[in-house]
Amino acid sequence: LVGVTAYTNSAPRAYEIADHFRKRHVPVVMGGIQTSHLPEEALQHCDSVVIGEAENVWPQVMDDFSRGTLKRTYSSDRLASLENLPIPRRNLLNPKDYVTVNTVQTIRGCPHSCSFCSVTRFNGGTYRCRPIEDVIREIETLPSRNIFFIDDNIFSRRQRSRELLEGLSPLGVRWGSQSTIAIADDPEMLELAAKSGCIGLAVGLESFCRESLQGARKAFNHPEHFYRSIEKIRAYGILVWGSFVLGFDQDDELGLEATIQMAKRSRLDFACFNFLTPLPGTEVYERFSREGRIRNTNWSDYNMANLVFRPK
């Protein structure tokens, strides 16, 4: 039995792999964000699809497979517990093939429901936390002390974040993660982060245009404070990677140019500028589909670097 998971832009390659094994009469189960939102498409390439998080249903998948009664789809009626998750077998990976294999998740879910993001629909609208002792135990198995926490917001729950940072401090790690810009207004947490080994944060700024942020349902970002907030974070020796999205319906040519110029003046340490991409499972995808504005469904182009829809 082969299991394959995929994000949107890796779906075509995932389908190729699935097709390859099925030609050899090996059953294939697919899962992940892309296949969860487009299960009928995935079922053209596999025997079964797991919709949503897999932890609760995978034992049933294995039982059905062993009895020869594999169903076409499986879906959990609740979000998974993050307690006692197995530690990934990183020894199966060739580290030369990756920027890093030291990626650790401590939180799932997000309450914000930004229009271009599918995390809330896939992982739920609340933050679920792994026990900190489980996180520390996984970190102790890593081959190096450099870590990237893939949480959508590492500082999502303040008291819990404090406990995590205090647990990291004696480990001598160097780490980066993702955060909202709101962390700039919490000097105590920034100091703890720096002491625990934080060297950089990726921050979704998205735009310097307030109307664009409101349209993206990210009005909690306040662009008039971006410059000051970036400096506050950098004052603790923490690098800031600013991420921007270009192509909201509220954007025009002058607004896009203004965002780029203001980003240049903001003294960000790194920046990336992504085309708005209507990923399946997002509000943007559903709206653009209704409006007939999606002009390219070659999923491999859905990498934030190709314009796949007709701008307003």
HUWOPE-V926256 format. One record per backbone hydrogen bond with DSSP energy under -1.0 kcal/mol. CO is the residue of the C=O (numbers start at 1). NH is the residue of the N-H. If there is no record, write none. Layout:
co=<CO:CO>
nh=<NH:NH>
//
This chain:
co=<2:4:6:8:10:11:12:13:14:15:16:17:18:19:21:22:27:28:28:29:30:31:32:33:34:38:39:41:42:48:49:54:57:58:59:60:61:62:63:64:65:72:74:88:89:90:94:95:101:102:104:106:108:114:115:118:119:120:124:128:131:132:133:134:135:136:138:139:145:147:148:153:157:158:159:160:161:162:163:164:165:168:174:175:176:177:178:180:181:182:183:186:187:188:189:190:191:192:193:194:197:199:200:201:202:203:203:205:206:209:210:211:212:213:214:216:218:222:223:225:226:227:228:229:230:231:233:233:234:239:240:240:241:242:243:243:244:246:248:252:253:254:255:256:257:258:259:260:261:270:272:274:277:279:282:283:284:285:286:287:288:289:293:297:298:299:301:304:308:308>
nh=<29:31:34:11:14:15:16:17:18:19:20:21:22:23:26:25:2:47:48:4:50:6:36:37:38:42:43:44:45:30:74:58:61:62:63:64:65:66:67:69:68:49:51:90:92:93:97:98:103:148:150:130:128:117:284:122:123:124:110:108:135:136:137:138:139:140:141:142:174:176:104:156:161:162:163:164:165:166:167:168:169:171:147:199:149:202:154:183:184:185:186:190:191:192:193:194:195:196:198:197:175:239:177:241:179:205:243:207:245:213:214:215:216:218:217:115:221:225:226:229:230:231:232:233:234:235:236:238:237:201:269:270:203:272:205:206:274:276:251:256:257:258:259:260:261:262:263:264:265:242:244:246:279:282:286:287:288:289:290:291:293:292:310:299:301:302:303:275:295:296>
//
